[in-house]
Amino acid sequence: MVDVSAFANRLAKNYKHYAKWARRNELDAWRVYDRDVPQFPLIIDVYGQRIHLQEYDTGWQIEESEYVAWIAAVQQAISDITGVPLWNIALKTRRRQKGESQYEKTGREGEDFVVAEQGQRFWVNLDAYLDTGLFLDHRNTRKRVRDEAAGKRFLNLFAYTGSFTVYAANGGAVSSETVDLSNTYQAWSRRNFELNGLDPAKHQLIRDDVFQYLEDAAFAGKQFDLIVMDPPSFSNSKKMMDELDVQRDQVKLVDGAMRLLAPDGVLYFSNNLRSFTLDDRLIADYAVQDISAQSVPEDFRNKKIHQCWRIRHRH
């Protein structure tokens, strides 16, 4: 008999608290457990009537038979506490990866389904890719964008599945451009736009390398009032002209975005590289506010999941 009682007790306590909190905040998708007990290095997210279970590879040596019994006991505890049947728990093992890992298929098809978040709706898939289609840690910033979007021209860079644009449009953005290099994610964004009734004449999808887009948009004299840029830490996609390293390339990226930002506009710049430090030159050139403490949601025990800045032109 495998003893998972320490894990089960913590999960039950968290679930009781956050299930009520999620209902109050109109959330179908939320984090319920984040490596709270060191012997159980798991991240557990609720997605409606399903569970996304990520096991982090710690390098522990354990016999295969012991591991099978351990993970089965963990899944049974999750099912007992949340009421989600075992077949609706999607298990993934996360290993440290660089480059294109966020675009990698898992080899499983999974099923697309819809979750609601603060009045918006999004397609997600817990099996097909390493990520689900919705980054839950950016929920607060999405709401902030919606609150500030009325009458604004919006730009979404490294857009993933377009959730920031959905929020901006629902907040009254008059137009938007949504830029990502991946055909898969641009198609996903299109489905999210359709799901939320966005007008394709006002909200354009642009498949492009962000570095190239920034050059072309500046040359074309484009201007935006509200910009979100959330680059991956690293990317060596074969479609890109150069590989991306967010620590090294931040000045080029932020300068490029600021060239497109209207005089009174706002850029939200974030990334999830734990060791990231903002370049002093950006702090000197622009009015920069670190909003990370407000941008990481309440259901995230890991307050270092991302960093986020609100950047404006100095006047």
N, C-alpha and C positions, 0 to 999 in steps of 0.2 A: 504494500500500500504506500503510495507516494504522498508525503505530507505537503500540501500546498495551503495550509491554513493561514499562514502569515499573509500570503498573497490574497487569498479569498476574503479575509477580514478587511484588508485595506480596500480592495475593489468594491466590496459591499458598501463600505462607508462612503467612498467617493461617488458611487453610483447613486446612492440615496440623495446626496447633496446636489450633484450636477444634473440629474434627470429633472428635478424641479426647476433648477436654474435655466436649463435649456428650454423647457416649456415656456417659462416667463419671457425668454428672449427670442422665441420663434425660431429655434434651431433644431433641425433634424440631425445635424452632423456636429459632433463635439468630442473632445478628448476626455476619457474617463480614468485613464491610468497612464503614468509617464515614468516608468522605471522607479516607482516609489520605494519598492523593496529591492535592495541590491541583488538578492539571490534570484530575482525574477525580472531579468532585463528585457521587459516587454513594453511596447506602446500599444494602447488599446483605444481605438476611436469607434464611436457609435455612428452609424450611417442609417438612420431610420430603423428598420427592423433587421439590420445586419451589423456585423462587427468586422472591422479591419484590425487584424492582430499582427503586429510586427515584432519579430524576435531579433534582438541585436546580438550579433556574433561577438562573444567575449573571449573566445579562444579557449574556453574551458574544455578539458578533455573528459569525455563521458562516453560510456559504452552505448552503442546504438540502441540496444534493448532498453536501457535505463532512460535514454532520451525519449524514446517513443512513449514510454509509460508516463514520463514527466510532462511532455507536451499534451498528451491526452488528458491528464488530470487537470492541467491548466485550462484547456478548452472546456472541459466539463464544468469546472468552477465558473467560468465566464457565462456559460449557457444557463447554469442554475441561478446565477445572480441577476442576469439581465433579461432572462426569458427568451433570448435569441436561440433558435435551434442550432445544433452543431453544424448542420450543412450550410448555415448562413454565416459562418465564421471563416473569413478569408485570411489564411496564414501566409506571411512572407518572412523570409530571413533577410535582414539587411546587413550587407557587408560594406566596408568603406570602399567607395568607388569614385572615380573622377570622370570628367569628360561627359560622354553622352549617356551616362547611366540613367538620367532622368527620362530619356526617351526609349529606354530598352523595354522590349516586350518580355513578358515572363514566360511565354509559351502557352499560357492558359487564355482562353477566350473571355471567360467571365460574362457577366450580363450587365448591360447599361440600364441604369434606373435613375430616377429623379429624386433629389433631396431639396428641401426648402431651407432658406437661410434669410431671416430678417426681411421677409417679403419677396425675395427673389427665388428663382428655381434654377437648379443646375443638374446637368447630366453627370453622373459619376460611374466608375467601374472599379471594383475593388480587386480584380484579378488580373486584367490584361497587361497593365503596366506597373512599374514600381510605385508610381504615385497614382492617386485616385481620380485626378481631374479637378480637385478643389483643395487648395492649400488652406487648411483651417486656421493656421496661425496668422493669416492676413485678414481675418474677419473684421477686426476693429478698424483697420485702415480702409477696407472696402466701404464700411459705413461712413467713415470720415469723408471719403471721396464723394459718396452719394449726397451727403449733407452740404458739400461745397460746390456741387456740379451745376446748379441751376443757371441756365443761360451761357454755360461755358463751352469752349471748344476743347475736347479732351483727346489726349494721346496716351496710348498704352503700349509700352515697349517691353520686349520679352514677355509677350502677353499670355503665354501658356494657353489656357482654354477660355480666356476672355472675360473672366468673372469681374474684374475691375470695371470693364466697359459696361457690363450689364448693370452694375450699381450706378455708374455715372449716368447712363441713359435713364434709369429709373429716377434719378435725382434731377432730371431736366436738362442734361447736356444737350446743346443744340446740334452738335456733330461730334464725330470721333473717328480716329484712325487707330487700328489695332494691328500691331506689327509683331510677327513671329516668323521664324524660318521654317518651322515644321509644318508640312502639309497635314499631318495627323491632327495637330493641335489647332490649326486654322479651321479644319473641317469641324472639330469639336466646338470651337468658338461659334461657328455658324449655327450649329444646332442649339447652343445656349442662347444665341440671339433670337432665333425663331421661337424658342420655348418661352421667352420673356417679351415677345412682341416688338422687338426692335425694328425700326424702319431701315432696310438695307441702303436706301438712298442717302440717309444721314450718317449711317454707321458703317464705315468701310473697313474691310479686312485686307491687309497688305502683307503678302508673304515676301519677306526680305531679311537680309542680314542687317542687324540694327546699326552697325557701323556705317554700312553703305546707305541705309535709309537716312541717317542723320546728315550725311553729306548732301544727299540729293534733296532732302527737305529744306535744308538751309539755302541751297542754290535756288530752289523754287520759291523762296521767301515765305514758307509756311510759318504760321504762328498758332500757338495754343495757349489757353489760359490755365490748364490743369494737366499735368503730366505725371504718369506713374512709370517708374523704371525699377524692375525687380529682376536683375540678371542672375543667372546661375553663378556659382562660385567659379566653376571652370567649365569650358566647353571646347571640345576639339572636333565638332561636327565637320564632316567632310564638305558640307555645303557652304561653310563659312570661309571667308577669304583668309582670316587668321584665326588662331585659337584665342579663346577668351580667358583671361585671368582677371577676376574682378579687383583684386588688390592692385595689380599692376596697371590695369586699364581704366580705373575709376575716373581719373582726371579727364581723359579723352571722352568717356561716356557722359559725365556730368556736364562738361563744357559743351558737348554736342547737343545735349538736351536743353541747356540754358540758352543756347543760341535760338532755339525755337520757342522759348517761353516769353509770353507777352510781359510788358514792364511790371504789371501788378500780379503776375501769375504765380503759381505754386508748383514745384516739383517735389514729389515724394520718391525718394531713392532708398531702396532697401536691398539687403542681401542676407544670406544665412551662413556666411563664412565666419566661423567662431573666432578666428584670429584677426578678423578684418579691423583695420584702423583707418579712419577717414584722413585723407591727405591734408596737410596744413595749408596747402595752396588753395584748396576749395574753401576752407574755413576763412581764409583771408579775403578771398574774392567775392564770396556770397554771404548772405544772411542765412546762417545754418542753425537749425534747432533740432536737437536729438529728441525724438519722440518715442524711442524704443519702450520706455516704461509704460506708456499709454497704448502702444500698438500691439503688445503681446497680450492675448486674451486671458481672462481669468482662469479658464480651464487648462491652461498650460503651466505645469509645474516648472518646466525648463524656461526660465525667463530670458535665456540667451539663445532662443531658437532663431531669432533674427535680430538685426539692427535696422532702424528706420529713421530717416531724417526728412525734415520739411525744409526745403531750400527755396530762397527767393532772391531776386536781384537786390543789391544794395542801392539805396536812393540817396 
